[in-house]
Amino acid sequence: MIICKNSRQTGGPLLSGGVLPRRLRVRLAVLLSVLAFEVSGQTSGNFSLSMEPTSLKVTAGTNATMMMQVSVVGGYSQPIYLMTGALPEGVGVVIPSPVVGNQAVKIEIRAAATAKPQTYSIAIYAAGGGENRSANFSVTVLPEGTVPEPPPPLNPLELQPQSPIATPLPPSPGAPAPDQKSVVVGTHWVGSWGASAVTPSNESGAYYLTNVTVRQIAHLSIGTPTGLRIRLSNALGWNAVSFGAVHVAQWAGDGTNVTSAILPATDRVVTFGGSSTVVIPGGAEVFSDPVSLPMPAGADLAVSFYIPRTSNVPATMHTFGDQTAYFSLGDSTASPVLANAATDTVRPYLTGVDVDAPGASAVVALGDSLTDGMLSRRDQNLRWPDDLARRLQAAFADRAGVVNAGVAGNCVVMSCLGPSVSERFERDVLTVSGVKYLIILAGANDIGNAPNLTSAQLTDAYGSMVALAHAQNILVYGATIPPFGGSNYFSAAHEKLRQEVNTLIRNGGVFDGVIDFDKTLADPANPAYLLAQYNGDTIRPNNAGYQAMADAIDLGMLKP
């Protein structure tokens, strides 16, 4: 599945970034067309939804696809985000989202062998620019083994010209065959790990990757009994990037044994539309095919990919990974150990891992370096979202994933490091699989860098994000901004502004609830400063402070 987003180039005092505008077509591979739908709920406005065919059936234990036409009027140009309502047990829906207008996309329906032979009612919702549309349809599941009558042919639906999609390359010579497993994977995708794309680094030629294998480690917040998929991003690149091979495996290391080694028995080839290679255009992202690989909660996934040739632009990456990554010449994606590999802590191209976890939902933590975990101990996963994930796992056992969407140096309403929180909100929050809750902790960098900033500007930006989240049935909790006394951000005016913003967060009715990190971390005797036992560098907490932040969150606010 390809995820595309229109964007604009941004710039700022620290580092500029962004992408050229793109309109990229979304496609899913055509699977078994044995599905039944009844459609209603089309409405007028800037865009509408329609589906074909209207009468098909699906056999338990199989997959099928239908076509949805997303139409727009009046030159509407914003991306349209699709989601489903509550899904019945054993039935899964995979939707490409967001999409652009005047576009036909395939929606994949999966009926597990456990799906009961009855007619189910499912709703699909769309939101864009504050508008909503819905389309209801029913899925008739036949008993396992039933051979349905041939369905009527799919209407191709008129497609408007689009930019090239991410297309598979021909298989490379000697590439391992795709992993073939009988287990149905992907009935309910949930985000288990994330790292937001930031402006490509222009400081080093090391990230103009050519003939290089990169192996990164992703710490999963929840596990899966069946499998997973990964998300690769070229969202901030302006040329296409080719991936010659991609593998996943369980990491053989831990916080005390930091190594490039994997557990060989868990090594799996990752495919994209059935191919072991893929090209991602500039401005686009791609989800892999499902990979059959059970993983326990708290395990570490090693993701290895081979870049055969440079794209002549710096790699889209998360610049502050706080986790060792490995770089090796040539295609060594299947190697148990990357001998003589160079190391760094950046995260090129890898932005997400979803797990197949029925009954689970995801929490997204959106913010700046406080959420990114700067100053936490490297390779230890001690950011506050990591600590929160461990608490949720103990309370709800594989039903609450946590996705970290923090970007060090990021701002809310101005351009600091990378696209602002507001600009990346759609890509980093609304497209996260299974997201149900959002925690926003952001604004310190705006206060410290914008001399004419007002509290209303920040709270208005919060309100806009809350409205977008509510359109997708996501509850949003606002976190107060901790003190930064003693730092270069501090002044009497900045402290006054911070207090004003925190008062509006606590009492302004913008959010669905409040998490008071300011109260947690501030020194009661001098509330403009961090408490000494939590003070990392006057702005950011230390490991104990991050744990205190996670402990301050009422888990009842995040029930799956």
C-alpha positions as CSV (number, residue, x, y, z in Angstrom):
1,M,0.0,0.0,0.0
2,I,1.3,3.4,-0.9
3,I,0.7,6.5,1.2
4,C,1.0,9.8,-0.5
5,K,0.7,13.3,0.7
6,N,0.6,16.8,-0.9
7,S,3.0,19.1,0.8
8,R,4.9,22.3,0.3
9,Q,8.5,23.3,0.8
10,T,9.2,24.9,4.1
11,G,12.2,26.8,5.5
12,G,13.3,28.2,8.8
13,P,16.1,29.5,10.9
14,L,17.6,26.2,11.8
15,L,17.2,23.8,8.9
16,S,14.9,23.8,6.0
17,G,13.0,20.8,4.6
18,G,10.0,19.7,2.8
19,V,9.0,18.2,-0.6
20,L,7.8,19.4,-3.9
21,P,4.1,19.0,-4.4
22,R,3.1,15.5,-5.5
23,R,-0.1,13.8,-6.6
24,L,0.6,10.1,-6.4
25,R,-1.9,7.3,-7.3
26,V,-2.6,4.6,-4.8
27,R,-3.0,1.0,-5.9
28,L,-3.4,-2.3,-4.2
29,A,-2.7,-5.6,-5.9
30,V,-5.9,-7.3,-7.2
31,L,-6.7,-10.3,-5.0
32,L,-9.7,-12.7,-5.1
33,S,-12.9,-10.8,-6.0
34,V,-15.4,-12.7,-4.0
35,L,-17.1,-10.0,-1.9
36,A,-20.6,-8.6,-1.3
37,F,-21.3,-4.9,-0.8
38,E,-24.3,-2.7,-0.4
39,V,-23.5,1.0,-0.6
40,S,-25.3,4.0,0.8
41,G,-24.4,7.4,2.3
42,Q,-23.0,9.4,-0.6
43,T,-23.4,13.1,0.0
44,S,-22.7,16.3,-1.8
45,G,-19.8,18.6,-1.0
46,N,-16.2,19.0,-2.0
47,F,-15.7,15.2,-2.3
48,S,-17.8,12.0,-2.4
49,L,-17.3,8.3,-2.1
50,S,-18.8,5.6,-4.3
51,M,-18.1,1.9,-4.6
52,E,-18.4,-0.9,-7.2
53,P,-19.5,-3.7,-7.5
54,T,-22.6,-3.7,-5.3
55,S,-23.2,-7.5,-4.9
56,L,-20.4,-9.9,-4.2
57,K,-19.6,-12.6,-1.5
58,V,-16.4,-13.7,0.3
59,T,-15.5,-17.1,1.5
60,A,-14.0,-17.4,5.0
61,G,-10.2,-17.8,4.9
62,T,-9.8,-15.8,1.7
63,N,-9.1,-12.2,0.7
64,A,-11.0,-10.0,-1.8
65,T,-11.0,-6.5,-3.2
66,M,-13.5,-3.8,-4.2
67,M,-13.2,-0.5,-5.9
68,M,-13.9,2.8,-4.3
69,Q,-14.1,6.0,-6.4
70,V,-13.0,9.1,-4.5
71,S,-14.4,12.1,-6.4
72,V,-13.9,15.9,-5.8
73,V,-15.5,19.1,-7.1
74,G,-14.4,22.7,-7.3
75,G,-10.6,22.1,-7.5
76,Y,-10.4,20.5,-4.0
77,S,-6.8,19.6,-3.5
78,Q,-6.4,18.4,0.1
79,P,-5.6,14.7,0.8
80,I,-8.7,12.7,1.8
81,Y,-8.2,10.3,4.8
82,L,-10.2,7.0,4.9
83,M,-10.9,4.9,7.9
84,T,-13.3,2.2,9.0
85,G,-15.7,2.0,11.9
86,A,-15.7,-0.9,14.3
87,L,-14.9,-4.2,12.6
88,P,-16.5,-7.6,13.3
89,E,-14.4,-10.4,14.6
90,G,-12.5,-12.2,11.9
91,V,-13.1,-9.5,9.2
92,G,-10.4,-7.0,8.3
93,V,-10.3,-4.1,5.9
94,V,-7.1,-2.6,4.4
95,I,-7.6,0.9,3.0
96,P,-5.0,3.1,1.2
97,S,-5.0,6.4,3.0
98,P,-4.7,9.3,2.4
99,V,-5.8,9.5,-1.3
100,V,-6.1,12.3,-3.7
101,G,-9.4,13.2,-5.5
102,N,-10.8,11.8,-8.7
103,Q,-9.1,8.5,-8.0
104,A,-10.2,4.9,-8.0
105,V,-8.5,2.8,-5.3
106,K,-8.8,-0.8,-4.3
107,I,-9.9,-1.7,-0.8
108,E,-8.9,-5.1,0.4
109,I,-11.2,-7.2,2.6
110,R,-9.8,-10.2,4.5
111,A,-12.1,-12.8,6.1
112,A,-10.1,-15.1,8.4
113,A,-11.1,-18.7,8.7
114,T,-12.7,-17.8,12.1
115,A,-15.2,-15.4,10.4
116,K,-18.7,-16.5,11.0
117,P,-20.9,-17.2,7.8
118,Q,-23.3,-14.2,8.1
119,T,-23.8,-10.7,6.7
120,Y,-21.8,-8.0,8.5
121,S,-22.3,-4.3,8.3
122,I,-19.2,-2.1,8.0
123,A,-18.8,1.7,7.6
124,I,-16.0,3.6,5.8
125,Y,-15.5,7.2,6.7
126,A,-13.6,10.0,4.9
127,A,-12.4,13.3,6.2
128,G,-10.6,16.2,4.5
129,G,-10.5,19.9,5.2
130,G,-12.9,19.4,8.1
131,E,-15.5,17.6,6.0
132,N,-16.8,14.0,6.5
133,R,-18.4,11.5,4.2
134,S,-19.5,7.9,4.9
135,A,-20.3,4.9,2.9
136,N,-21.9,1.8,4.4
137,F,-21.6,-1.7,3.0
138,S,-22.3,-5.3,4.0
139,V,-19.9,-8.2,3.7
140,T,-21.5,-11.6,3.3
141,V,-19.1,-14.3,4.6
142,L,-19.7,-17.9,3.2
143,P,-18.6,-21.0,5.1
144,E,-15.0,-22.0,4.7
145,G,-14.4,-24.0,1.5
146,T,-17.5,-22.6,-0.4
147,V,-16.8,-21.9,-4.0
148,P,-18.8,-18.7,-4.8
149,E,-20.3,-17.9,-8.2
150,P,-18.0,-15.8,-10.3
151,P,-18.4,-12.1,-9.4
152,P,-19.4,-9.5,-12.0
153,P,-16.4,-7.8,-13.5
154,L,-14.9,-4.8,-11.8
155,N,-15.8,-1.5,-13.4
156,P,-12.4,0.1,-14.0
157,L,-13.7,3.6,-13.1
158,E,-12.2,6.6,-14.7
159,L,-8.8,7.6,-13.4
160,Q,-7.3,11.0,-13.6
161,P,-3.7,11.4,-14.7
162,Q,-1.4,10.9,-11.7
163,S,2.3,10.9,-10.9
164,P,4.1,7.6,-11.0
165,I,3.3,5.3,-8.1
166,A,5.9,3.2,-6.2
167,T,6.3,0.2,-8.5
168,P,8.2,-3.0,-7.9
169,L,11.5,-3.5,-9.7
170,P,12.2,-6.8,-11.6
171,P,13.5,-9.4,-9.1
172,S,17.2,-9.1,-8.6
173,P,19.3,-12.1,-9.6
174,G,19.6,-14.6,-6.8
175,A,17.1,-12.8,-4.6
176,P,15.5,-15.1,-2.0
177,A,11.9,-16.2,-2.7
178,P,9.2,-14.3,-0.8
179,D,8.2,-15.8,2.4
180,Q,5.2,-18.1,1.8
181,K,3.2,-18.8,4.9
182,S,-0.4,-20.1,5.2
183,V,-1.2,-18.0,8.2
184,V,-3.6,-15.1,7.4
185,V,-1.8,-11.9,8.5
186,G,-3.3,-8.5,8.6
187,T,-6.8,-8.8,9.9
188,H,-6.2,-5.8,12.2
189,W,-3.1,-3.6,11.8
190,V,-1.9,-1.5,14.8
191,G,1.1,0.8,15.0
192,S,3.8,-0.8,17.3
193,W,6.7,1.5,16.6
194,G,7.5,4.7,14.7
195,A,10.1,7.3,13.9
196,S,8.9,10.5,12.1
197,A,10.6,11.6,8.9
198,V,12.7,14.7,9.3
199,T,14.5,17.0,6.8
200,P,17.2,15.0,5.0
201,S,20.7,15.6,6.4
202,N,22.8,17.9,4.2
203,E,25.8,17.7,6.5
204,S,27.4,14.4,5.3
205,G,27.7,12.5,2.1
206,A,27.4,9.3,4.1
207,Y,23.6,9.5,3.6
208,Y,23.7,9.7,-0.1
209,L,23.4,5.9,0.1
210,T,24.7,3.8,-2.8
211,N,25.5,0.1,-2.7
212,V,24.8,0.1,1.0
213,T,22.9,-2.2,3.4
214,V,21.3,-0.4,6.4
215,R,20.2,-2.4,9.4
216,Q,18.1,-0.6,12.0
217,I,16.5,-1.8,15.3
218,A,12.9,-1.1,16.1
219,H,11.7,-1.7,19.7
220,L,8.1,-3.0,19.4
221,S,5.6,-1.7,22.0
222,I,3.2,-4.6,21.4
223,G,3.7,-8.0,19.9
224,T,1.8,-10.1,17.4
225,P,1.0,-13.8,17.2
226,T,0.9,-13.8,13.4
227,G,3.0,-11.1,11.7
228,L,3.8,-7.5,10.8
229,R,4.5,-5.0,8.1
230,I,6.9,-2.1,7.8
231,R,6.6,1.4,6.4
232,L,9.3,3.0,4.3
233,S,9.3,6.7,3.6
234,N,10.7,8.9,0.9
235,A,8.3,11.7,2.0
236,L,11.0,14.3,2.1
237,G,13.0,13.2,-1.0
238,W,12.5,14.8,-4.4
239,N,13.8,11.9,-6.5
240,A,12.8,8.2,-6.4
241,V,14.7,5.7,-4.2
242,S,15.2,2.1,-5.2
243,F,15.3,-0.7,-2.6
244,G,17.0,-3.8,-4.0
245,A,16.2,-6.1,-1.1
246,V,14.5,-5.8,2.3
247,H,14.6,-8.3,5.2
248,V,13.2,-8.3,8.8
249,A,14.3,-10.5,11.7
250,Q,14.3,-10.5,15.5
251,W,17.4,-8.7,16.8
252,A,19.9,-10.9,18.7
253,G,21.1,-8.0,20.9
254,D,19.7,-6.1,23.8
255,G,20.6,-2.9,25.8
256,T,23.8,-4.4,27.1
257,N,24.8,-6.4,24.0
258,V,24.6,-3.9,21.2
259,T,25.3,-5.8,18.0
260,S,24.3,-6.0,14.3
261,A,23.4,-9.7,14.8
262,I,20.0,-11.2,14.2
263,L,18.4,-14.5,15.1
264,P,18.8,-16.4,11.7
265,A,15.7,-18.6,12.2
266,T,13.5,-15.5,12.2
267,D,14.9,-13.9,9.0
268,R,12.2,-13.1,6.5
269,V,12.2,-11.6,3.0
270,V,9.9,-8.5,2.8
271,T,7.9,-8.0,-0.4
272,F,6.0,-5.1,-1.9
273,G,3.1,-6.1,-4.2
274,G,4.7,-9.6,-4.3
275,S,8.2,-8.3,-5.4
276,S,11.3,-8.3,-3.3
277,T,12.3,-4.9,-4.7
278,V,10.5,-1.6,-4.8
279,V,11.0,2.0,-6.1
280,I,9.5,4.8,-3.9
281,P,9.0,8.1,-5.7
282,G,9.9,11.4,-4.1
283,G,7.1,12.5,-1.7
284,A,5.7,9.0,-1.2
285,E,5.7,6.3,1.4
286,V,5.0,2.5,1.1
287,F,3.7,-0.2,3.4
288,S,5.2,-3.7,2.8
289,D,3.2,-6.8,2.2
290,P,2.3,-8.7,5.4
291,V,5.2,-10.7,6.8
292,S,4.5,-13.9,8.8
293,L,6.7,-13.4,11.8
294,P,5.3,-13.7,15.4
295,M,7.0,-11.3,17.8
296,P,6.6,-10.8,21.5
297,A,5.9,-7.4,23.1
298,G,9.1,-5.6,23.9
299,A,11.1,-7.5,21.3
300,D,13.4,-5.7,18.9
301,L,12.9,-6.0,15.1
302,A,15.9,-5.7,12.9
303,V,15.0,-4.1,9.5
304,S,17.7,-4.5,6.8
305,F,17.4,-2.9,3.4
306,Y,19.8,-2.6,0.4
307,I,20.1,0.6,-1.6
308,P,21.7,-0.3,-4.9
309,R,22.2,3.2,-6.3
310,T,22.0,6.7,-5.1
311,S,18.9,8.9,-5.6
312,N,21.2,12.0,-5.7
313,V,19.4,13.4,-2.7
314,P,20.1,12.9,1.0
315,A,18.0,10.1,2.5
316,T,14.7,10.9,4.2
317,M,15.5,10.0,7.8
318,H,14.8,10.5,11.5
319,T,18.0,12.3,12.5
320,F,17.9,11.5,16.3
321,G,17.4,7.8,16.5
322,D,19.0,7.2,19.9
323,Q,19.6,3.6,18.7
324,T,22.6,2.2,16.9
325,A,22.2,1.6,13.2
326,Y,24.6,-0.4,11.0
327,F,25.9,0.5,7.5
328,S,27.6,-2.2,5.3
329,L,28.7,-2.1,1.7
330,G,26.9,-4.4,-0.8
331,D,23.8,-6.5,-0.3
332,S,24.1,-8.1,3.1
333,T,20.4,-7.9,4.1
334,A,20.3,-11.7,4.8
335,S,23.6,-11.8,6.7
336,P,23.3,-12.9,10.4
337,V,26.0,-10.3,11.3
338,L,27.2,-7.3,9.4
339,A,30.9,-7.6,9.6
340,N,33.0,-4.4,9.7
341,A,29.8,-2.3,9.6
342,A,29.9,1.4,10.3
343,T,27.5,2.7,12.9
344,D,25.4,5.8,13.5
345,T,22.2,6.7,15.3
346,V,20.2,8.1,12.4
347,R,17.2,6.3,11.0
348,P,17.1,6.4,7.2
349,Y,13.8,5.6,5.4
350,L,12.2,3.4,8.1
351,T,9.3,5.2,9.7
352,G,6.9,2.6,11.1
353,V,6.2,-1.0,12.1
354,D,2.6,-2.3,12.3
355,V,1.7,-5.6,13.9
356,D,-1.3,-7.7,13.3
357,A,-3.1,-7.4,16.7
358,P,-6.9,-8.0,16.8
359,G,-8.5,-6.0,19.6
360,A,-5.6,-3.6,20.0
361,S,-5.3,0.1,19.3
362,A,-2.5,2.6,19.2
363,V,-1.4,5.7,21.2
364,V,0.6,8.3,19.2
365,A,3.0,10.6,21.2
366,L,3.5,13.8,19.1
367,G,6.1,16.4,20.1
368,D,9.6,17.6,20.1
369,S,12.9,16.4,21.8
370,L,11.1,15.8,25.0
371,T,9.1,13.0,23.2
372,D,12.0,12.0,20.9
373,G,13.9,11.1,24.1
374,M,17.0,13.3,23.8
375,L,19.4,12.7,26.7
376,S,17.9,9.2,27.4
377,R,20.5,6.5,27.4
378,R,21.3,5.2,23.9
379,D,20.1,1.7,22.9
380,Q,18.1,1.4,26.2
381,N,14.6,2.6,25.1
382,L,14.1,4.9,28.0
383,R,12.1,7.7,26.3
384,W,8.8,8.5,28.1
385,P,6.8,6.8,25.3
386,D,8.9,3.6,25.8
387,D,8.2,3.8,29.6
388,L,4.5,4.3,28.9
389,A,4.4,1.3,26.5
390,R,5.8,-0.9,29.3
391,R,3.1,0.3,31.7
392,L,0.4,-0.3,29.1
393,Q,1.7,-3.7,28.3
394,A,1.6,-4.7,32.0
395,A,-1.9,-3.4,32.3
396,F,-3.5,-4.5,29.0
397,A,-1.2,-7.2,27.5
398,D,-0.7,-6.5,23.7
399,R,-3.7,-4.4,23.3
400,A,-2.2,-0.9,23.4
401,G,0.7,0.1,21.0
402,V,2.7,3.3,21.4
403,V,4.1,5.1,18.3
404,N,6.7,7.8,19.0
405,A,6.2,10.8,16.7
406,G,8.6,13.1,18.4
407,V,11.1,15.2,16.5
408,A,14.0,16.9,18.3
409,G,14.0,20.6,17.6
410,N,10.5,20.6,16.1
411,C,8.1,23.6,16.5
412,V,4.3,23.8,16.2
413,V,3.6,27.0,14.3
414,M,7.0,27.9,12.8
415,S,9.7,26.1,10.9
416,C,12.5,25.0,13.2
417,L,13.9,21.5,12.5
418,G,12.0,19.6,9.8
419,P,8.3,20.1,8.9
420,S,6.4,21.6,11.8
421,V,4.2,19.6,14.1
422,S,1.2,21.1,12.3
423,E,2.5,20.3,8.8
424,R,3.4,16.7,9.5
425,F,0.3,16.0,11.6
426,E,-1.5,14.2,8.8
427,R,1.4,11.9,7.9
428,D,2.6,11.2,11.4
429,V,-0.8,10.9,13.2
430,L,-3.7,10.3,11.0
431,T,-2.1,7.6,8.9
432,V,-0.9,5.5,11.9
433,S,-2.7,2.2,11.9
434,G,-5.2,1.6,14.6
435,V,-4.7,5.0,16.3
436,K,-7.2,5.7,19.0
437,Y,-5.4,8.2,21.3
438,L,-3.1,11.1,20.7
439,I,-0.9,12.9,23.3
440,I,0.5,16.3,22.2
441,L,3.5,17.7,24.0
442,A,4.9,20.6,21.9
443,G,5.5,24.3,22.0
444,A,8.7,24.9,24.0
445,N,10.7,25.5,20.8
446,D,8.2,28.0,19.5
447,I,8.3,29.9,22.8
448,G,12.1,29.9,22.8
449,N,12.5,30.9,19.2
450,A,9.6,33.2,18.3
451,P,9.8,36.7,19.9
452,N,6.3,37.7,18.8
453,L,4.5,34.5,19.5
454,T,1.2,34.6,21.4
455,S,-0.5,31.9,23.5
456,A,-3.5,32.1,21.1
457,Q,-1.3,31.1,18.2
458,L,-0.3,27.9,19.9
459,T,-3.7,27.0,21.3
460,D,-5.3,27.7,17.9
461,A,-2.8,25.3,16.3
462,Y,-3.6,22.7,19.0
463,G,-7.4,23.2,18.2
464,S,-6.9,22.7,14.5
465,M,-5.1,19.4,15.2
466,V,-7.7,18.3,17.6
467,A,-10.4,18.9,15.0
468,L,-8.6,16.8,12.4
469,A,-8.1,14.0,15.0
470,H,-11.7,14.1,16.1
471,A,-12.7,13.6,12.4
472,Q,-11.1,10.2,12.7
473,N,-12.5,9.4,16.1
474,I,-9.2,10.0,17.9
475,L,-9.2,11.3,21.4
476,V,-6.5,14.0,22.0
477,Y,-4.8,14.7,25.3
478,G,-2.8,17.9,25.8
479,A,0.4,17.8,27.8
480,T,1.6,21.0,29.6
481,I,5.0,22.3,28.7
482,P,7.6,21.6,31.4
483,P,9.8,24.4,32.7
484,F,13.1,25.4,31.0
485,G,14.6,27.8,33.6
486,G,18.3,28.2,33.3
487,S,18.3,27.5,29.5
488,N,18.9,29.9,26.7
489,Y,15.1,29.8,26.1
490,F,14.4,31.3,29.5
491,S,13.4,34.9,30.0
492,A,10.7,36.6,32.1
493,A,8.6,37.0,28.9
494,H,9.0,33.4,27.8
495,E,8.1,32.1,31.2
496,K,5.0,34.2,31.3
497,L,4.0,32.9,27.9
498,R,4.7,29.3,29.0
499,Q,2.4,29.7,32.0
500,E,-0.3,31.3,29.8
501,V,-0.2,28.3,27.4
502,N,-0.2,25.8,30.2
503,T,-3.3,27.5,31.7
504,L,-5.1,27.3,28.4
505,I,-4.1,23.7,28.1
506,R,-5.5,22.9,31.6
507,N,-8.6,25.1,31.4
508,G,-9.2,26.1,27.8
509,G,-11.4,23.1,26.8
510,V,-9.2,22.5,23.7
511,F,-8.4,18.9,24.5
512,D,-10.3,15.8,25.6
513,G,-8.1,15.6,28.7
514,V,-4.9,17.0,30.2
515,I,-1.6,15.4,31.2
516,D,0.3,17.7,33.5
517,F,4.0,17.1,32.7
518,D,4.7,20.7,34.0
519,K,3.5,19.7,37.5
520,T,5.3,16.4,37.3
521,L,8.8,17.8,36.5
522,A,8.8,21.3,38.0
523,D,10.6,22.2,41.3
524,P,7.7,23.2,43.7
525,A,10.1,25.7,45.3
526,N,11.0,27.3,42.0
527,P,8.4,26.2,39.3
528,A,10.2,27.9,36.4
529,Y,13.0,25.2,36.8
530,L,13.1,21.4,36.5
531,L,13.3,19.5,39.8
532,A,17.0,18.7,40.4
533,Q,16.4,14.9,40.4
534,Y,14.8,15.1,37.0
535,N,17.0,17.7,35.4
536,G,18.9,16.6,32.3
537,D,20.1,19.9,30.7
538,T,17.7,22.5,32.0
539,I,15.2,21.9,29.2
540,R,15.1,18.1,28.9
541,P,14.7,15.6,31.7
542,N,17.1,12.7,32.5
543,N,16.1,9.0,32.5
544,A,14.4,9.4,35.9
545,G,12.4,12.4,34.6
546,Y,11.2,10.5,31.5
547,Q,10.0,7.6,33.8
548,A,8.2,10.2,36.0
549,M,6.5,11.6,32.9
550,A,5.2,8.1,31.9
551,D,4.2,7.4,35.5
552,A,2.1,10.6,35.6
553,I,-0.2,9.4,32.8
554,D,-3.5,7.9,34.0
555,L,-3.8,4.6,32.1
556,G,-7.5,4.8,32.4
557,M,-7.3,7.5,29.7
558,L,-5.8,5.1,27.2
559,K,-7.9,1.9,27.6
560,P,-7.8,-0.2,24.4
